[in-house]
Amino acid sequence: MPLSRAFFLATVVSVVGCTETTFEPTRQPGALRQTQYDARQYEVRDLGIFAGQPTQAMDIDKHGSVYGRYGTGSAMRSYRWTERSGFDDLGGIGGTPFMFLSVNDHGLLNGSIFTATGQRAAAWLPHRGFVLLDPEFPGNTLGNNDRGEVAGTRFEPAGVSRAFVWSEKEGLLLVPVSVDGGVVTRSTAADVDDVGIVAGTVTFTSAGVSRTRAFVWDETNGTTLLPTVGPANFGVTYISEEGLVLGASEMRGPRPGDIRRTPVASNPGTIPVHAWKWSAAGGLVDLGTLGGNHSVAWNADRAGNVYGWASDAGGVQRAVKWPAAGGVIDLGGLGGNTLTGGLNKHGVVAGWSTPTGGVTHAVIFTPRKK
């Protein structure tokens, strides 16, 4: 059910071609053939550091190529790692590094570029290199699908944000998020699945009160608001091809002295944050933690298992899998805080882990063979 112009606001933005491509996609025939979504034990592989800098593995494609970031703060850059060549810098646009977020199974990378005019939505296409997705406004991208569509958010003046979906064929199309009886003031798109269902957040005013809710949108049903978890901020991270939506929510409001960050951040602050999943059939489920205050859900496989991280009673972050049947599995790590990024269709998970007293290393979690 492809996205259609008839269901979007009449804003179509052409692609701006850019250069400075420093890498090419590779194929690794025969790699990672197994598909083991029911695994309960994983082997942790340490990919190490790059150019003497900490590394984070944020996604992995079906060929086993790992993508992520290295460095710290404003000096952070993005890389690709393969079994054959190790780490390679992804480059960027005009001397500014591309900040990678996710990859699809056809080699499309999406992320952002930080320019003098702010953060800009960007992507890398196998046949043409880097492109800016919106030449008019700042913005970012988060998810993508295997049809080549990228979900993101445009930042307009006066604090207005608008959810969009971009494709090379259609350009940038604003998602017409609407709420019955409410006036929409802001919207964001976190992800889009292979049939064009968009998941994100919407802020609207109803009866004089401003509210923010998670939503899913499609051409047939329009906007569907999801139920809430917790009384405060939340974030949406992912929608699966089976309609499973993931995110994380603050479990209480702020108190004096709290450190408050985005709920889906790698360090949400002092307000407890819980991962959740939602589907039309299963409703909303609080996934809980490992005895600590925080958890965030990032991805799901075709069997409905959810992957993310959760803190234990000592406050250590653990990479985890929440099986569809219930419970939680610790994926392992290098001894310190460990988080997950993406996973591929073979059940291999990308992430990062910090050895005790050390710097962060990119890691991959591979299901152990039965």
Legacy VTK file of the C-alpha trace (Angstrom):
# vtk DataFile Version 3.0
C-alpha trace
ASCII
DATASET POLYDATA
POINTS 370 float
0.000 0.000 0.000
2.397 2.721 -1.195
2.371 6.265 0.100
0.347 8.507 -2.195
0.570 12.236 -2.821
-3.208 12.441 -2.448
-2.878 11.682 1.248
-0.172 14.233 1.997
-0.075 17.995 2.266
1.033 19.524 -0.988
4.687 19.965 -0.092
7.135 18.065 -2.261
10.834 18.829 -1.934
13.369 17.829 -4.551
16.522 15.954 -3.632
19.709 17.979 -3.457
22.616 15.964 -4.806
25.893 16.051 -2.894
29.276 14.442 -3.199
32.209 13.448 -0.972
31.363 9.757 -0.822
34.239 7.831 0.748
32.923 4.273 0.717
31.001 1.775 -1.337
28.611 -0.954 -0.159
30.094 -4.443 0.066
28.568 -7.881 -0.084
29.681 -10.820 2.032
28.314 -13.933 0.320
27.484 -16.739 2.695
27.667 -14.633 5.841
25.058 -14.867 8.579
22.721 -17.334 6.928
20.956 -18.464 10.102
17.739 -16.920 11.334
17.318 -17.575 15.056
14.703 -15.359 16.622
14.051 -17.881 19.409
17.638 -17.858 20.717
18.084 -17.484 24.457
21.874 -17.255 24.469
24.137 -14.966 22.440
27.814 -14.723 21.638
29.214 -11.223 22.138
31.829 -10.096 19.624
33.959 -7.061 20.481
34.645 -4.976 17.347
37.050 -2.742 19.242
37.742 0.952 18.743
38.405 2.984 15.598
41.184 5.560 15.155
41.803 5.366 18.898
38.236 6.500 19.605
35.218 4.889 21.323
32.764 3.154 18.988
29.013 2.479 18.986
27.327 -0.026 16.640
23.929 1.418 15.748
22.694 -0.961 13.036
23.621 -4.048 11.028
22.445 -5.065 7.557
21.554 -8.504 6.212
25.108 -9.011 4.924
26.640 -8.459 8.361
28.005 -4.968 7.662
27.853 -2.905 10.858
27.230 0.846 10.906
27.678 3.260 13.772
29.561 6.207 15.230
32.973 6.770 16.736
34.536 9.552 18.776
32.922 11.782 21.375
30.908 15.007 21.487
31.150 17.362 18.531
34.058 15.353 17.088
31.908 12.248 16.592
31.882 10.694 13.112
30.248 7.660 11.465
31.743 4.391 10.234
31.023 1.133 8.478
32.623 -2.118 9.668
32.890 -5.318 7.627
34.550 -8.645 8.281
36.709 -8.089 5.221
37.993 -4.551 5.734
37.291 -3.591 9.335
36.375 0.038 10.027
35.934 2.701 7.331
34.877 6.316 7.847
31.606 7.157 6.062
32.648 10.697 5.140
30.063 13.447 4.775
28.972 16.529 2.870
31.122 19.612 2.377
33.602 18.534 5.036
30.849 17.966 7.612
30.541 14.341 8.788
27.383 12.359 8.172
25.781 11.237 11.459
24.434 7.751 10.750
21.235 6.348 12.310
19.909 3.349 10.346
20.379 1.207 7.216
17.900 -0.748 5.107
18.505 -4.029 3.279
19.271 -2.263 -0.010
22.132 -0.143 1.293
20.272 3.120 1.975
21.694 4.913 5.004
19.827 7.681 6.779
20.867 10.179 9.424
21.696 13.857 9.534
24.316 16.494 8.795
25.061 19.354 11.206
25.594 22.532 9.153
25.865 26.237 9.874
22.077 26.446 9.514
21.408 23.590 11.929
20.779 19.865 11.768
19.710 18.702 8.295
18.017 15.454 7.294
20.352 13.427 5.069
20.798 10.024 3.457
23.332 8.037 1.444
22.048 6.241 -1.662
24.124 3.420 -3.187
23.867 4.764 -6.734
24.344 8.505 -6.073
26.015 9.122 -2.712
24.911 11.652 -0.108
21.781 13.771 -0.445
20.098 16.380 1.721
16.430 15.502 1.999
15.077 18.988 2.724
16.916 22.027 1.278
14.480 24.466 2.944
14.346 23.603 6.644
16.430 21.945 9.366
15.352 18.463 10.384
16.388 14.928 11.194
15.642 11.339 10.231
15.215 8.269 12.404
13.887 5.153 10.638
13.524 3.750 7.136
12.013 0.805 5.295
13.110 -1.527 2.518
11.103 0.442 -0.091
13.587 3.298 0.303
11.328 5.530 2.403
12.848 7.513 5.271
10.887 8.817 8.262
11.869 12.102 9.864
10.901 15.479 11.218
11.074 18.952 9.685
11.785 21.857 12.062
9.962 25.008 10.991
10.043 28.489 12.585
8.220 29.301 15.845
8.859 25.836 17.282
6.707 24.003 14.726
7.741 20.478 13.738
6.168 18.266 11.066
6.455 14.549 10.475
7.576 13.573 6.975
8.362 10.573 4.810
10.945 10.934 2.050
11.654 8.723 -0.944
13.818 9.292 -3.999
10.794 8.967 -6.267
8.357 11.203 -4.362
10.675 13.574 -2.526
9.655 14.855 0.902
5.978 14.470 1.789
4.455 15.768 5.021
2.364 13.254 6.932
-1.170 14.663 7.462
-1.445 13.804 11.157
-4.827 14.884 12.547
-6.748 14.472 15.791
-10.548 14.546 16.038
-11.568 17.566 18.108
-7.986 18.792 18.427
-5.647 21.247 16.731
-2.277 19.698 15.880
0.689 21.934 16.755
3.623 19.514 16.363
4.311 16.079 14.902
7.353 13.830 14.534
7.943 10.607 12.585
10.118 7.947 14.216
9.756 5.131 11.689
7.873 3.836 8.644
7.248 0.182 7.812
7.238 -1.558 4.427
3.527 -0.924 3.779
3.799 2.782 4.578
2.498 2.869 8.168
4.172 5.745 10.022
4.769 5.806 13.793
5.620 8.943 15.740
4.333 11.544 18.178
1.760 14.310 17.872
1.109 17.331 20.098
-2.353 18.852 19.895
-4.621 21.235 21.778
-8.079 20.042 22.819
-10.488 21.935 25.100
-7.724 24.391 25.866
-5.291 21.678 27.057
-2.101 20.675 25.203
-1.498 16.931 24.992
1.146 14.728 23.373
0.429 11.167 22.242
2.052 8.440 20.210
0.360 7.722 16.884
0.340 5.458 13.875
-0.843 6.737 10.513
-1.762 5.029 7.259
-3.688 6.013 4.150
-6.751 3.931 4.963
-7.261 4.683 8.638
-5.610 8.059 9.000
-4.277 8.847 12.486
-4.716 6.369 15.343
-3.674 7.560 18.814
-1.974 5.026 21.075
-2.748 4.697 24.796
-0.276 6.221 27.243
2.267 4.689 29.632
3.146 6.919 32.557
2.098 10.535 33.141
4.982 12.425 31.501
7.357 12.515 28.509
7.753 9.581 26.150
9.402 8.672 22.863
8.607 6.364 19.945
11.482 4.397 18.402
10.255 1.759 15.939
7.402 0.070 14.061
7.771 -3.498 12.816
6.332 -5.000 9.631
3.807 -6.748 11.883
2.549 -3.442 13.326
4.378 -3.606 16.654
5.244 -0.096 17.893
8.022 0.458 20.442
9.086 3.300 22.702
9.832 4.417 26.256
7.952 6.599 28.735
8.698 8.490 31.935
6.900 6.801 34.818
6.412 9.957 36.888
6.533 13.700 36.503
9.650 15.762 37.281
10.603 16.670 40.846
12.956 19.386 42.119
16.553 18.404 41.410
15.704 15.874 38.702
17.965 15.525 35.674
15.551 15.228 32.767
16.536 14.010 29.307
14.762 12.548 26.307
13.175 9.262 27.469
14.764 7.269 24.635
18.263 8.635 25.269
21.100 6.309 26.256
21.051 8.108 29.622
17.481 9.242 30.382
18.413 11.039 33.621
16.909 10.566 37.080
13.234 10.115 36.189
12.378 6.394 35.829
11.755 5.406 32.207
10.146 2.134 31.070
10.190 0.491 27.651
6.832 -0.425 26.131
5.341 -2.151 23.121
1.958 -1.694 21.471
-0.005 -3.526 18.810
-3.631 -3.406 17.774
-4.069 -7.036 18.843
-2.045 -7.021 22.054
-2.606 -3.488 23.313
-0.019 -1.632 25.371
2.509 -3.589 27.446
4.995 -2.115 29.958
8.168 -4.181 29.436
9.687 -3.285 32.801
13.378 -3.363 33.757
15.950 -5.715 35.305
15.289 -4.269 38.747
16.583 -0.773 37.993
14.902 2.481 37.015
15.260 2.533 33.237
14.631 0.591 30.058
14.255 1.514 26.366
12.924 -0.658 23.496
14.648 -0.172 20.131
13.802 -2.969 17.697
11.683 -6.065 17.152
12.073 -9.139 14.960
9.445 -10.880 12.838
8.525 -13.192 15.716
7.610 -10.261 17.958
10.661 -10.385 20.219
11.750 -6.921 21.355
15.360 -5.749 21.776
16.704 -2.839 23.801
18.331 -2.198 27.129
17.314 -2.235 30.796
19.093 -1.257 33.998
19.628 -3.673 36.871
19.313 -3.004 40.604
22.851 -1.603 40.625
22.064 0.871 37.863
24.121 -0.948 35.203
22.591 -0.876 31.729
22.169 -4.310 30.139
21.437 -5.235 26.522
18.262 -7.304 26.648
15.702 -9.205 24.640
12.056 -9.316 25.693
10.677 -12.548 24.161
7.182 -12.316 22.702
6.067 -15.001 25.174
7.199 -12.904 28.146
10.224 -12.529 30.383
13.572 -10.901 29.644
16.961 -12.233 28.476
20.308 -10.543 29.179
22.340 -10.639 25.925
25.679 -10.205 27.708
28.403 -7.613 27.243
31.946 -6.590 28.143
31.358 -5.960 31.837
29.990 -2.420 32.009
27.017 -0.552 30.547
25.762 -2.288 27.394
23.104 -1.046 24.944
21.597 -2.258 21.676
21.096 -0.504 18.367
19.578 -2.306 15.391
19.290 -5.931 14.319
19.150 -7.728 10.982
16.840 -10.372 9.549
19.156 -13.127 10.818
18.612 -12.134 14.441
22.074 -10.582 14.875
21.977 -7.506 17.114
24.289 -4.474 16.975
25.188 -2.482 20.068
27.939 -1.130 22.269
29.457 -2.036 25.601
31.951 -0.486 27.992
34.526 -2.725 29.658
34.894 -1.931 33.336
36.979 1.241 33.569
37.401 1.412 29.804
36.036 3.155 26.725
32.973 2.097 24.751
33.407 -0.649 22.130
31.039 -1.564 19.312
29.778 -5.128 19.715
27.488 -7.558 17.915
25.355 -10.213 19.588
25.000 -13.397 17.524
22.453 -16.101 18.425
24.204 -19.250 19.573
23.496 -22.260 17.394
21.364 -24.941 18.967
LINES 1 371
370 0 1 2 3 4 5 6 7 8 9 10 11 12 13 14 15 16 17 18 19 20 21 22 23 24 25 26 27 28 29 30 31 32 33 34 35 36 37 38 39 40 41 42 43 44 45 46 47 48 49 50 51 52 53 54 55 56 57 58 59 60 61 62 63 64 65 66 67 68 69 70 71 72 73 74 75 76 77 78 79 80 81 82 83 84 85 86 87 88 89 90 91 92 93 94 95 96 97 98 99 100 101 102 103 104 105 106 107 108 109 110 111 112 113 114 115 116 117 118 119 120 121 122 123 124 125 126 127 128 129 130 131 132 133 134 135 136 137 138 139 140 141 142 143 144 145 146 147 148 149 150 151 152 153 154 155 156 157 158 159 160 161 162 163 164 165 166 167 168 169 170 171 172 173 174 175 176 177 178 179 180 181 182 183 184 185 186 187 188 189 190 191 192 193 194 195 196 197 198 199 200 201 202 203 204 205 206 207 208 209 210 211 212 213 214 215 216 217 218 219 220 221 222 223 224 225 226 227 228 229 230 231 232 233 234 235 236 237 238 239 240 241 242 243 244 245 246 247 248 249 250 251 252 253 254 255 256 257 258 259 260 261 262 263 264 265 266 267 268 269 270 271 272 273 274 275 276 277 278 279 280 281 282 283 284 285 286 287 288 289 290 291 292 293 294 295 296 297 298 299 300 301 302 303 304 305 306 307 308 309 310 311 312 313 314 315 316 317 318 319 320 321 322 323 324 325 326 327 328 329 330 331 332 333 334 335 336 337 338 339 340 341 342 343 344 345 346 347 348 349 350 351 352 353 354 355 356 357 358 359 360 361 362 363 364 365 366 367 368 369
